[in-house]
Amino acid sequence: MESNHAQRKNEHLSLATKLYDQVHINSLDNLQIIHRSLPEISLDQVTTATKCGNLSLEFPFYIEAMTGGSQNAYKINRELAMIAKKHHLAMAAGSASIIFHDPNARKSFSIIREINPDGIVIANLSANANLEQAQAVIKLLKADALELHINTAQELVMADGDRDFHWLTNIKSLINHLDVPVIVKEVGFGMDASTINLLQSIGVKLINISGRGGTNFVAIENRRNHLSDFSFLNNWGQTTLESLLEAKKVRKRETQIIASGGICSPLDVIKAGILGANEVGVAGYFLNVLIHNGTDALEKEINNWEITLPRLLTLLGCKTFNELTSVDFVLHGKELEYAQQRHLI
């Protein structure tokens, strides 16, 4: 019989797919790319390779953190790892905090590295994890990087969630003592300029703004919480587009921005790159395809992304993903109003 924590992981997976259509929004739809009729480039000049910190990636998107810790999570991580290996994609694991009180959960994470021994694997823990825990998870996955997730909104909606959120000192300590790059990641509520500045001030160089639009942990935890109703927070936070605009305003030269939250097409990846993202994480959309249509369908989808992305770069006259920041765009709707009121454009 699985532990209560493992059951919670299963509930997260189930609710993430059940609520997908209800909570998914795509703020990037309100970004219009200005077409270039004379790109003066050929497709064979284009590369999709990019860098995230010191990690060299073949594509500007990767499989973002989804799950781990239960038998069902083991199956999903196994399938995702096989796809990541075949398509040369980086893959992040779900939060591994469960392994410290449920040893049976370890195999649902270690399977990722077993399946994909030479690929880029990113471990994941809460921002309150101590150094010993971080080192243990990195060792378990032979991880190339560590994501530290910050999830205040999620925890406060959970009936048994954390209530203490003093994270900055611990994040700084982990960055200073770990031998792998550290990514600080929201879990779907976005970031504002002041948050990004705080992270930069303590030495964080890899920031995943993870905006509202994809997996919604307020909605998920509210369905699990039978004591209170927090549905009024379902639209809490900044969207992915808004968060990228916030980051664009204050990021330092050495800071790299990762975008996630509602990404569901190669065009979304391109739009995130135009707003300054160095890499793009995809979780909910890939999980939804996998659960409802199976491994073959997800492989077909990812293959299409890999074919489409270089053609979109060609269409915009960009030889590399990082050149997208030179592409002109206009905003529409709520995102335009947000940007104006926040003095981001």
C-alpha positions, 0 to 999 in steps of 0.5 A: 500500500502506498504512503499518504504522500504517494497518494497525494502525488497520484491526486496531483496527476489526476487533477492536473489532467482533469482540470487542464482544459478548465485552467489552461490559458495562453497569455502569449496569444496576445503577443503579435509577432511582426512579420519580416518579408525579407529574412535573408536566411536559409534553413540550413543556417539555423540551429536550435541548440542553446545554452542554459547556464553551463548546460548545452541543449539541442532544443530551446524547450525541455520536459518540465517537472511533473511528478515522482513518488508513486507507482503511477509516477514511476510509469509516467517518468519512465515513459517521459525519460524514454521520450527525452532520450530518443529526442535528446531533450532535457528532463526535469523530475518532480519534487523529490522531497518524498524520498526522505520519509518514503524510501519506496519512492526513490525508484520513481525518480531514479528510473529517469537516469536509468533510462537516460544515462547520458541525457540532461536530468534536472532534480527538483526540491522545495526551496527550504531543502537543506544541503544534505537533502539537495546533495542526496537528490542530485546523487540519486538522479546524477542530476546536471542541475537542481530546481528549487521550487517556490510555491507559497500559493500552493502551500497556503491552500493545502490544508496541511501545507507549509506556513513558513516561507523564509527561503532566500537565505537557504537558496543563497546557501545552496547556490554557494555549496552545490556543484551543479547549477541551481534554478529557482522556479515558481510553480505556476503563479509567475514572478514580478520584477521585485522577486527577480531582483531579490533572486539576482541579489543573492546570486541566482542566475537561472530563474524560471518565472513559471507564469499562470496559464498551465498547471494550476496548483491552487485549483488542484489543492483546493479540490483536495482541501475539504476544510476551506474554499480557495477557488477565488484564487484560481486566477492568482498571479502573473501570466507567463507573458506578464512575468516575461515582461517583468523579467525583461525589465530588470534581468542582469546580463548574466541572468538567464530566464526560463519560461514555463506555464501554458506553453503548448506549441512551437509558436509559444516557444518562439514568442517566449524567446522574443520576450527574452527566455533562454529556454522553455519548459513544458509540463501540463501540455505534454502530460495531457497528450501523454495521458489522453493519447499515449506515448506515440502521440507525444512522440509525434507531437515533439517530433513536430516541434523539432521540425517546426522550430527551425522553420519559425526561426528562419521565418523570422530571420534568426539563426539562433534562438537567442537572436529572437530578442531582436524581433519586433512585436506588439501586445493586445488586450489585457497584456497590453494594459498590464504592460502599460500600467506596470511601465514595462513598455 
